[in-house]
Structures are given as C-alpha cells and as structure tokens.
Amino acid sequence: MALLLACFALPTFAAEGAQEKAIDRMTRTGTIRVGLDVFVPWAMKDKNGQLIGFEVDVARKLAEDAGLQLELVPTEWSGIIPALLTGKFDAIIGGMTATAERNLKINFTNPYYFTSQGLLANRKLAKGMQVADFNRPEVTVAARMGSTAALTAKKLFPKAELRLFDTEPAAVQEVRNGRAHGMVSGQPLPVQQALAAPETLVAYPDKLALEPIAMGLRKGDVDTLNFLNNWIAREQASGWIQERYRYWFEGVEWRSRVQ
C-alpha cells in the first residue's frame, strides 16, 4: 500500500514543483532572475563589461526594495518569451511592449512607462524623403526580429522590403552602410544614433507608434503579478521611474560609461 501511494505521490510532487509561483521561488532562494535582451539604452555593457541601462536600473531597484539578490539573464529577443515559459527566469524586464498577441502567451503588469517608435534613415539614401515615401517597393526597411518595431514597419510600409535582424546594432549597421534606407525602432535609439553619426544618419521627428512597456511573467501567477504591480505604482508615485527614464532616454551623460 505504501509503495502504491508513493507511485501516485511522485507525479503530483513533480507537477507542483513545475508550477511554483515566481514569488515563492524568489522567497525560497533569495534571488530574482530577470530576463532581458541587450540593446541601447535599455541594457548594454559598460567599459568594464558590466550591464547598465534603464531596465537594469529598474531590475536592481526592484531587487533591492524586496531584499533579493538580482540575477540578470541576457536572452535573445526572439527567444525571450519561450525562455520565460520554460522557467529560465522569473520575469521579463526588458522594454517589452504589452501586445494582445504576446498577452495570449504571458501576463503583463501595469505599464511602468510609455515609449514611441521612430524612424532612423541613411541620410544619403533618404534625401528628400518623407515618412510616407518609405512605403515603396524600391525601399528597404530594417527592424529587429520579433519586435513591435517590425510590426510597425510591416503596417506602415507594406510595399517596402523588410529585413529583420537578431539585434538592433546589426540593423543600424545595415542603414549606416547604405544597404537599407532606414530602420524602425523604439526611441531613443533613432535620435541617439543620428546624434552620434549626423553625417551618415538622420532621425525623423514623427512618432510612428506610442506603446505601453510592461513586465512579463508566466500566466496564472497572480501573487507575483500583485507584487510587481504594487512596486510599479509605488515607484511611479515617488517619481523614481520618471527620473531614470529622463536620465537614459533624454540625456546623454551615460554615453561616457560605454564609449
């Protein structure tokens, strides 16, 4: 009888372990694991090879306030949701737009800030072109694979050739080298890239899309969702998130840390 009960108990234990809530795992281990991709200025390596950026600040402040150790898990954007679902980390804090398609797979917190999509272009190739002129068959537009920028490019420029890249630096290089007329990306990348290379690149002032940025976590984990939403509300009320946003997205002081 004891052996029979053990046989039934083992699968139950395994199932419960697989469904452990992120907040319970964080409390049990004393760590929070955060998934993010590396792209400027959300997350990038400084001169010493350490990750810095807006989302890194957010993750560190969250861990500090909760009394947890932070473990950053850099993950390619195209695989970041599958990695979350398989338990590689507890939450995505990486400049992710809360879209309906993504929401079918994961849950989102309340937005903690909003960003806009912009257009960066090769100054020579795009000379005299307005935004609407990029929607032509002879035009090539770049974007990062799996990003909402790629969706925006498809929507606004359906006639153009769309080239997708694993990283934003690769897409920027395509524009810089004249192999693409322009690229769609979340701000402030278009503006800052144009400021860094004004002789080659130009950023259009048009806001192509305004998007809510939220943290992502596995479905069914309402306790972790409550924990994150309460933290977001507190830091928005204190002005800390807005201050960090201004530093990373509107200022240029941080450039000396990565150059």
N, C-alpha and C positions, 0 to 999 in steps of 0.2 A: 504493500500500500504506500509506504514511504517513497519507494522508487517511482511509483506511478505518479504521485503528487509532484515529485521533483521534475519529472518529464514535462508536466503541464506548466510548472512554475518557470522553467527556463525561458521559453519563448516570451512569456509575459514580461519577465525582467528585461529582456533584450528590447522589447517594444517600448517599455517605459524609458529605458536609457536613451533610445534613439529620439524620443520626443521631449527630452529635457528642455525646459524653458531656458532661454539665454540668461535671464536674470538669475535663475537658480545656479547655472553653471558659473556665472561671474561671482556669485556669493561663495560658492563652494571652493573655487580656485583662487579667488582674489585678483583675477585678471579680466580685462575686457579686450576681446580681439576685434579689431576693426579692419574691414576690407576697403581698399581704395586703389585707384589707379594713379599713376604718376603723370600729371600734366599741370602746366603752369596756369595760375598760381595756387591751385588747389593743393597740390602735393608735388614736391620736387626735391632734389638733393642739393644741399649747400656745398660749400667748398670742402667741407670735411666729410662729405658723403652721407650726412645725416638728413633725414626727411624733414622738410619745413613746408609751410604753406597754410592757407586758410583752413582747410579741412583737418590738417594736422593739429592746428591750434584748437579747433573745436573738439577733436577727439581727446587731446591731452587735458583740456579743461573739464570735460565730462568725466574722465577717469579720475582726475584729482578730486573733484567735488564728491565723487562716490567712494573715495578711498580705495580705488583699484589701481593695479598696475596696468599700463597700456601696452598692448602688443599690436603693432601695425602689420598688416598682411598685404603688401603690394600685389595686385592682381590685374591682369589684362582686362580691359573693359568688356570685351566680347564674352568673357567667361565669368564675370563677377557675380551675376545672379545665380548661375549654376553652382558656383563655389559657396555662396551663402546657403543655398538649399541643401548642400551636402555637409554643412556644418564646419566649413573651413574657418569661419569667423562668426561672431555674434551679430554684427550689424554692418551695413554699408554706410559709411560716412565719407562720401567722395564726389560731391557735386552732382548727384543723381536727380534728374527731373522726375517728378511723380506723374507718370502717364497711365492711361487706362490699360494699355497693353501690359505694361510691367506690373500693374496692380492686380492683374489676374494671377500672377505668379507669386508675388510677395506683398507684404503690407508696408505702408508708408506712415511715417509720423506726420504731424502737422508740419507745414513748411517752416524752415527757420530763416530763409531769405529767398529773394527772387533774383533771377538773372535774365539777361536778354541774349538773343542770338545776333551775331554780327557778321559782316562780310569783309574778308581780307582779300586784297587783289594784287596781282602783279602790275605795278604802275605802268609799264610799257604796254603790256598786252591789253590792259583795261582802259587805256587812254580814251577819254571821251565817252565812256560807257556809263549809263545809269544802271541802277539795280535791275530794272526790268529787262535790260539788254543782255543779261546773263542767261535768259531763257531762250537760247538759240542753239540749234544743232551743232554749230561750229565752236561752241564754247565748252570748255572743260571746267568742272567744279569739283573740288576735293572736300572730304569730310572724314571724321574718324568713324570707323566701323562700329555699329551698334549704338551710336549716339543719337540724341534727339536732333543734333545739328544735321545729321544725314537725312532724317525725316523731313526737316525743314527745307533742305536743299531739293529733295525729291518733289516736295509740294510746290515750292516757288519756281523751280527751274526744271520742269519735267522734260523739256526739249533738249536740255544740255546733257553732255556726257558726264556721269557722276563716277568719280574714282574714290574708293574707300581705302583707308589706311588703318593699321592697328594702333598707331599713335598720332597725336596732333603734331609733334615735331616733324614727322615724316610728311604729313600733309602740307605743313608750312614750307618745307624744303621743296616740295613739288611746285608750289606757287613761286617761291623765290627763284627757282631755276628756270621758270618760264614754261614748265610742262603742264601747268594748269592756269587758267585765267584768274581763278580765285578759290577761296575755301570758306565754308560756313562753319562757325564755331561760337561757343559761348563767350561772352565778354568776361574778362577784359583782354583775352588773347589777341583779337584782331587789332585793337587800339595799341596795345603794348608792343606787338610785333612791328607795327607800322612805325611807331616812335623809335624803335631800335634800329630800323633799316629804312629810313624815309626815302632814300634814293632808289630803292627797289620795290618797296611795298607801300600800299595805301589802304586805309581802313575807311569804309563807308559809314556815315553817321546814322544811317537807317537802323531802327530796331526791327529785326526780321520776326522776332517772336519773344514774348515775355513768359518765363517759365518758373514754376514753384520748385524749389530744391528741398528735398526731404531725406531723412534717413530711412534705409530699407531694412526689414527684418523678416524672418520666416512667418508664415501665416499661422494663426491660432495662438500666438504668444501675446495675449492681451496684457499680461503683467509687465513685460518688457516694454511694450508699446506705451503703457501708462507712465512708466519710469522715464522714458525718453521724452514724451510729450511734456511732462511736468518740468523737466530740466530745460527744455527749449523755451517754455513760457517764462520761466524764471530769468534766463539769460537774455531774452528779448526785452523783458521789463527792466532789467538792470542796465541795458544799453551795451553790454559787452559784445554781443554778436555784431551789432551795428558798427562798433568801434573797430573790431577785427576786419569786418568787410571793407571799411574805408581804408585801412592800412594796406590790405592785399590787393584790392580791386581798383582803388582810386589813387593810391600813392605809388611812388617808385623807389622809396628808401630801401626796400628789401632787395633790390637788384644787386647791390654790392655784396650781398651774402651768397649769391650764386654765381657771380662772374669772377 
